Amino acid sequence: MVYDTIAFALFAAVTLAFSLGVVLARDVFHAALLLGGALTSVAVHYVMLQAEFIAAMQILVYVGGVLILVTFAVMLTRSDRTDDVEVSSG
């Protein structure tokens, strides 16, 4: 019983830390990676509640699907900043 409470408190702190990192991250790619950590820790909470199917769907749908989609969108829409600046020789 005590170990369950300690594990819950630990993963609750991990979830809050990842979620705070998502909000405070300046880079969108890093925010997406932190979102993956937050969603994975939510899946751990489902396992602790003995809802393994919901935990598996959390990982497959959100971490595996939505997060990969966000990561690809960030990678494909990011422009290289060195291409935007024209070099002028004086």
C-alpha positions in Angstrom: 0.0 0.0 0.0 2.8 2.4 0.9 4.7 1.5 -2.3 1.7 2.2 -4.4 1.4 5.7 -2.9 5.1 6.4 -3.4 5.0 5.2 -7.0 1.9 7.3 -7.7 3.6 10.4 -6.2 6.7 9.7 -8.2 4.9 9.4 -11.5 2.7 12.4 -10.7 5.8 14.5 -10.2 7.2 13.2 -13.5 4.0 14.0 -15.3 3.9 17.5 -13.9 7.6 18.1 -14.7 7.2 17.0 -18.3 4.0 19.0 -18.7 5.7 22.1 -17.3 8.6 21.5 -19.7 6.1 21.4 -22.6 4.7 24.8 -21.6 8.1 26.4 -21.0 10.1 24.9 -23.9 11.2 27.5 -26.4 11.8 25.0 -29.2 8.7 23.3 -30.7 10.6 20.1 -31.3 11.7 19.9 -27.7 8.2 20.6 -26.6 7.0 17.7 -28.7 9.5 15.3 -27.2 8.5 16.5 -23.7 4.9 15.9 -24.6 5.8 12.3 -25.5 7.2 11.9 -22.0 4.1 13.4 -20.4 1.8 11.1 -22.4 3.9 8.1 -21.6 3.8 8.9 -17.9 0.0 9.2 -18.1 0.0 5.7 -19.6 1.9 4.5 -16.5 -0.9 5.9 -14.4 -3.3 3.8 -16.4 -1.2 0.7 -15.7 -1.3 1.6 -12.0 -5.1 1.7 -12.2 -5.0 -1.8 -13.8 -6.3 -0.5 -17.1 -3.7 -2.0 -19.4 -5.8 -1.8 -22.6 -6.3 2.0 -22.1 -2.6 2.3 -21.4 -1.7 0.5 -24.6 -4.1 2.7 -26.6 -2.6 5.8 -24.9 0.8 4.7 -26.2 -0.3 3.6 -29.6 -2.6 6.4 -30.5 -1.1 9.5 -28.7 2.6 8.7 -28.4 2.8 6.6 -31.6 0.4 8.6 -33.8 -0.2 12.1 -32.7 3.4 12.8 -31.5 5.0 11.4 -34.6 2.6 13.5 -36.7 3.6 16.6 -34.7 7.3 15.8 -35.0 7.1 15.3 -38.8 5.1 18.5 -39.1 7.8 20.4 -37.2 10.6 18.9 -39.1 9.0 19.5 -42.5 7.8 23.1 -41.9 11.0 24.3 -40.2 13.0 26.5 -42.5 16.8 26.8 -42.3 17.7 30.2 -41.0 20.9 30.4 -43.0 18.9 30.3 -46.3 16.7 33.3 -45.3 19.7 35.6 -44.8 21.4 36.9 -48.0 25.1 37.4 -47.8 26.2 40.6 -49.3 29.8 41.2 -50.0 30.9 44.8 -49.9 
